[in-house]
Structures are given as structure tokens and as C-alpha cells.
Amino acid sequence: MNACAPPLSVVIVTGLSGAGKNSVLRALEDLGYETMDNPPLDTLEELVTRAEQNLAIGVDARSRGFAAESVLETLQKLRLHPHLAIRLVFATATDDILLRRYSETRRRHPLAQTGTVAAGIALERDLTAPLAAAADLLIDTSTLPLPGLRALVEQKFGGSEQGLAISLVSFAYPGGLPREADLVFDARFLRNPHYEETLRPLCGLDPQIGKYVEQDPDFAAYFAHILSIVIFLLPRFVQEGKKYATICIGCTGGQHRSVYMIEKLSKELTAAGWRNSVTHREAASFKAGTKPLETSRSEP
């Protein structure tokens, strides 16, 4: 381990069954954490000390050999390692909410194999009470919807480089729609540089193409509508916990109009603070223009 490297983030996620522990683990996985759920507790220290990337481990009363005191002792040992940043997250909810969730899903409580769900909840609350008391972050999901839970996890553990991954893709309609597309806009009605002999060999990165396309009387209004829709939707995507958004613009050949519009959209989104990557799907088939065309890149 490089002494100058930041410590690895290790999140131990525990809590009451039905309170959202698995949802917390999935949110951390989307943030780039390696995740595992319910390993044997006697392997916990070894798993953490051998970690090579940020790690999230789910631990609860179902774990073999579970004892809250043993978990806390292991965490105390792990916190002595200077290259590890250990945090304990505990997910909880009120009894009536947990009862309702089990009723809705018709699942059996793991600690109520022969008794009532209420008895299982009470037993688990008692067994995990020391962990709840020691938690670095206590999350009550009683009134917290899933998007809110994901947003909370991202706020606490996301870091500056996390967030919505936006991919901007130009394409040619004859090749089909990009399978990963979330939003698709059609540029085929705009004036086509393909029919101008001097412009045909060029691509949307050449300034002559942009100038030609923007002379279409409907271009400015159409692009403004696209930008307005995208800027409106992106915060909603984030709010709903969406991790990836692929926005595509297509034209007939995927060389001129769509390429130019994707480049222009990328600049506008970057100026608005949205990180994005650009891919021109048909780039390999382009004829040589006045500039080399990058098939894919990222905007900071």
C-alpha cells in the first residue's frame, strides 16, 4: 500500500431485516465499492485487510456465529490499520413499518422461523442494539423512499468523482438505434451536408459542417428544445437514483449532423456542470476530413 495513497473506504452495513440493508449495499456497489453480504464473521478481518478497493460488507443476525460484541471487537482492531477508513452503517425502521413490509412481501423473518414476525423483529432488535448504538451512520428508512436512501448513501460515501454518468452518442439510423439509449433525437430533417460535394468528405467536427447545419432555419429552435429537455431531465434522473444516462442523436449517415449536434450538446452540458463522455458510433466508416475524429472521449 502506497503510504501517500488515501485510505481504503470500508463500510460495514448492518441493521434490522427489512430495513434496507441490501438497498444500502446496492447503492454502495453503484458507487464502485466491492460488496459482499453475510460472510462468516470469523473471516471479516481477513477480508477487510486484504481489500484492494473500497469495500462494503453486509453483516446481520443471519451471519454464522453472529454476536454484536464480536463485530465491534473486530471493527476496533480494523480501525488500528492506518490505511483503512472503517465506518459502520446501521439500517433501522419502526416495528409497524417492518411488519407492514413483511406482510406485503409475504417473506418470513429470518429470526422467526417458528414464531411470529413481531417476535423475530423484537429478538433481532435486541441482538443488534449494541451495533445501533455504535453506528457511525444510523439510517431510519421508516419514511425514507428508495431514491432518498440512495441519495443519502451517495451524499455520505460518493466522493467528488461520483454521480450520473452521461454518455452522448451520435449514430446512423440505418445501423439501428443504440441499444443503451435512454433519449433519442432525430436530426434527419435538418439540411444535409452530404449533398454538398465539398462538405461530403468532412464530418461534424469540421467547422464548415457546423456552419452549414446551423443555417437551417429550424436548427436553433430544435437544438434549444433538446437542450431544455435534457437539462430538465438530468436532475430527475439523479433524484430517481439512475446511475447512467445515454443520450443519442441520429442522422442518415452518422457523420455530419448528428456528430455536430452531439459535440455542441457536450459543450453545453459541460458548461452547465454535467460531466459527460462522447462517442461517435459511425466514426470508423468516415472518410478522411480536415480533422481526425475521436470515436470516444470524456468531458470533465
C-alpha positions, 0 to 999 in steps of 0.5 A: 500500500502506497503510504501517500495513497488515501485510505481504503473506504470500508463500510460495514452495513448492518441493521434490522431485516427489512430495513434496507440493508441490501438497498444500502449495499446496492447503492454502495456497489453503484458507487464502485465499492466491492460488496459482499453480504453475510460472510462468516464473521470469523473471516471479516478481518481477513477480508477487510485487510486484504481489500484492494478497493473500497469495500462494503460488507453486509453483516446481520443476525443471519451471519454464522456465529453472529454476536454484536460484541464480536463485530465491534471487537473486530471493527476496533482492531480494523480501525488500528490499520492506518490505511483503512477508513472503517465506518459502520452503517446501521439500517433501522425502521419502526416495528409497524413499518417492518411488519407492514413490509413483511406482510406485503412481501409475504417473506418470513423473518429470518429470526422467526422461523417458528414464531411470529414476525413481531417476535423475530423483529423484537429478538433481532432488535435486541441482538443488534442494539449494541451495533445501533448504538455504535453506528457511525451512520444510523439510517431510519428508512421508516419514511425514507423512499428508495431514491432518498436512501440512495441519495443519502448513501451517495451524499455520505460515501460518493466522493467528488468523482461520483454521480450520473454518468452521461454518455452522448452518442451520435449514430446512423439510423440505418445501423439501428438505434443504440441499444443503451439509449435512454433519449433519442433525437432525430436530426434527419430533417435538418439540411444535409451536408452530404449533398454538398460535394465539398462538405461530403468528405468532412464530418461534424467536427469540421467547422464548415459542417457546423456552419452549414447545419446551423443555417437551417432555419429550424436548427436553433429552435430544435437544438434549444428544445433538446437542450431544455429537455435534457437539462430538465431531465438530468436532475430527475434522473439523479433524484430517481437514483439512475446511475447512467444516462445515454443520450443519442442523436441520429442522422442518415449517415452518422457523420455530419449532423448528428456528430455536430449536434452531439459535440455542441450538446457536450459543450453545453452540458459541460458548461452547465456542470454535467460531466459527460463522455462522447462517442461517435458510433459511425466514426470508423466508416468516415472518410478522411476530413480536415480533422481526425475524429475521436470515436470516444472521449470524456468531458470533465 
